[in-house]
């Protein structure tokens, strides 16, 4: 049986964002601290003892501190139950947390060659000792079982698939979009077949995406914005969701309404998104359609 913990539910910058005074960020700082959220990441384990992180948020140190299952074992001078990190893209909010995992503990990084090339090109990631931290390429469509630090099987099977998205924003104007910029994951327990789909960045529900999600028992899906022009309307940005590589919730909800998904969870939710506010029309619409807006530390049951 898989154990799945939402370490962070927010999009880049978290909630509240450091320099933002929007309605959600203001409420999170003041009268509604329960709205506070770190940047998106999920931890998954097949045995409840060894954990793999999906993406390494810049907030990873705080997320580990707030998650007892990820604490070092008592009596150990150095230890971590984190056995590996699976990267689904090269955005800052997916890879920056790797730098906080540099304290000499073995684990594996699994990522598409496209993302591994980004890490290789930036020497700051060399703080991760290559003798301890192996970088292993993911091939879309080829299932693999990540290993534990001692080489034993993890009990997980992971299959990546290409998803519509875009290159990391810091590569805009430098590198063209390429295969591997955005991946979805199907994660399964080899013991009992429990599974879920992780797709926290997706610009549209294509026929291939719809097929990947159909009848899945659990899906984590891109919840960045409620409407495509949301950040423009609020004066926060000149970019639409599509321009940033994200489908709006109000488009995703009807597109996936007949998909047969068991549990539907939005993730990577931007501070501008009014669905974060309990009682808002947007929140009520999402929940009425069967979607969950998670909070940090929530363990998701299938």
N, C-alpha and C positions, 0 to 999 in steps of 0.2 A: 504494500500500500504506500502510495506516494504521500509525503508530507510537503506542503507548499506554504511558504510564508512570504507575504508581501513586505519587503523591507522598506520600500518607498513607493509612493503612488504618483508623485508629481512629475511634471515635465521639467526641462532644464531651468535651473534657478530655484526650484522648490517653491514652497508656500510657507511663509511669505518670501517673496523675492527680495533681495537685499535693498534694492533701490526703487521698489514699486509701492505706490500708494493707491492701487485700485481697490475696489470694494472688497474683494476677497482677501487681499493682503492686509488691508487695514483691519478687517474683522479678525483675521488670524493673529495679529499682533495684540489686539485689545480684547474685545468681549467674547470672541469665539476661538480660544487657543486650540480647541479640538480640530480646527481646520488646518493646523500646521502639518506639513508633509515634506519628507525628503524626496530626493530625485529617484526616479523609477528603477527598481531592481526587485528580483524575486529570488528566493532561496528554495532549492528543491533537494529532497533526500529520498532514497529508496529504503534506507534502514533506520532513519532517525538519528544516526550518529555521524555520518559523513555527508557533507553538504556541498552542492554546486550552486554558484551564483549565476544568474542570468543578467549579465551586464554588471559593470563595476562603477557604481555611482560615485560622484565626488563626495557624497555624504557617507561613504562606506564605513568610516571609523565610528560615526555615531550610530549607524544602523547595526553594526556588530555589537556595540555597547548596549543597545536597546533590545537585543535578541539573545536571551540566555542560551538558546540552542547553538549559537555561534561562538560562545565563550570558550577560552582554553580550559582544558580539564584541570580540576583542582590538584595541586601538588606538582604540577608540571612547570618547569622554568620557562620553556617555550613549547607551545602547542597550539594548533588550530584545527577545528573540525572541518574547515573549508578545504576541500580537495581540488577544486577547480573553478574556473570562470569561463562561461560561454558568452562570447560577444556576438551581438546581432547586428551591430553597425559600428562605425568609427566616430560617432558624435562624442563631443566632450562629456556629456552626461552619461555615456556608456563606458568610456575607457579611462577617464581621469582618476577614478578610484583605484586603479591598478597601482598607482604611485604610493598609495598608503599600505600596500601589501608587500613592501620591500624589505621587511625585517628578517630575512633569512629563514623562511619556512617554505618547504616544497609544495607546489601545486601546479596544475596545468592550465594554460590558456588555450581555449579552442576558438578559432575564428576563421572566417573566409580569408583566402590569400590576399584579397583586396585590403582587408583590415590589418592583417599581419604586416603587409607592406607599409602601412601607415605607421605602425608601431616601430618597425625597423628604421624608417626614415627619420624618426625623431629620437635622438640619442638620450633624451631624458628617461625613456623607458628602459634604458640599460641598467638602471638601478635595480631592476629585477634580475638577479643572478641567473644567467641562462643554464647554469649547472643544476639549479634547484627548480627554476620555473621554466618548464618546457612550453614552447609555442607550437601548437599542433593545428595544421590546416583542416578546415571543414570543407567538404565538397557537397554542394547542394544535391539532394536526392540520394545521398549515400548515408545510410544509418550507421552510427558508431556507438560504442560503449566507452564512455570516459573511464579512465582508471583512477584508482586511489593512489596516494603517494607511494605506497609499497608495491604498486604494480598489480594489485588484486582487482577484480572486477567491481564496479560500483553498483551494479544491479539496475542501471539506467540505460535506456536506448534512446538516442537523440537523432532525429532526422531534420536537417535544415532544408528550407525551400526559399527560392527567390521570391521577393515581394516587391510590389511597386513602391518606390520611394525616391530618394535622391542621395547624392553624395553629401558627406559631412559639410556643414556650412563653411568651415574654415578652408575647404578645398575649392570653393566656388571661385571660378576664374583662374584656377591653377591646374585642375585636373578635370577631365570629362567624367560624366557619370559612367559607371562600369558595373558589370555583374558582381554581386557580392556587397554592394553598398548597403542594401537592406535585406535582412533575412528574417524569416519566421522560423519557428521551431516546433516540432512535434516531439514531446517528451513522454516516454513510456516507462513503466515499471516492468522489468523482465520477469518478475515473479508472478504477477497477477494481471498484467495487461492494462492497469490503470494508466490513463494518459491525459494530457492537456495540450493545447496549442498556445504558443506565446507569439503574439504579433503586435507589439507595442508601437510600431511605426509602420504606417501603411497609407498610401495616398488615395487608393481606390479599391473597391471590392470588384476585382476582375473575376471572370469565370473560374480561373485557376484558384484564386483566393477563396472564392465561395465553395469550391470543391474541397479544398483543404479543411475548411471549417465545418462542413456539413456533418451533422450528427456527432460532433465532438462532445465529449462529456463536460468539458470545461475549456473556456477560451478567455485568454487575456488579450484585449484588443485596444488599439489606439484610441485614446479618449482625449487627445490634446485640446481640441476646441469644440465648442457646441455648434457654432456656425462658422462658415468659411472665412467671412470678413470680420470676425469678432475683434481681432486685435486692431484692425483699421478703425472700426466703429468706436472703439474705446480710446483711440488716440495713442495706443501703445506701440504700434508698428505700422509699416507700410506694406507688410507682406500678408497674403492670404494663407490659409492653412495649406491649400494645394501648392502654393509656392514653396512652403517649408517641408512638403512631403507628407502631409497629414490630412486624412479625410475628416470631415466634421462629424460629430456625434449625430446631428440631425439627419445626415445622409447615411451614416452607417447603420443606424437603428432600423430603418425600413429595408435597407439592402440585405440585412441579415435576419429579418423577422421570420422567414420561413425556412431557416437553415437547420432546424432541429437541434440546435446547441443546447446542452443541458444547463450549465451555469455560464453566465456571461458577465465578465468583469472588465470594466474600463480601467486603463492604466495609462501612465504618462499624461496626467491631466494638468493643463496649464493654469496658472493663477488667474487668467482672464476668464476662465470657463465658469459661467454661472451655475452649472450643474453641481459644483462643489458646495453650494449653499443649500442646506436642508430647508425644505419648504418652498424653494424657488420653483417656478413653472417648469424649468428645464430639468431640475432634479426629479420632480414628480413624473415628467414624461419619460425620463430614462428608466425610473423604477417601475413605472406601469408597463413598460415594454420588457421587463425582466432583467434589466441591467443593474449591476452592483457598482457603487462608487466606494472603493475600499479605503481603509485608513492604514497607516503604517503599523506594522506588527500583526496585522490580521492573518490568521491561519485559514486558508481556504480549503473547505471540505468539498469533496465531489458528491 
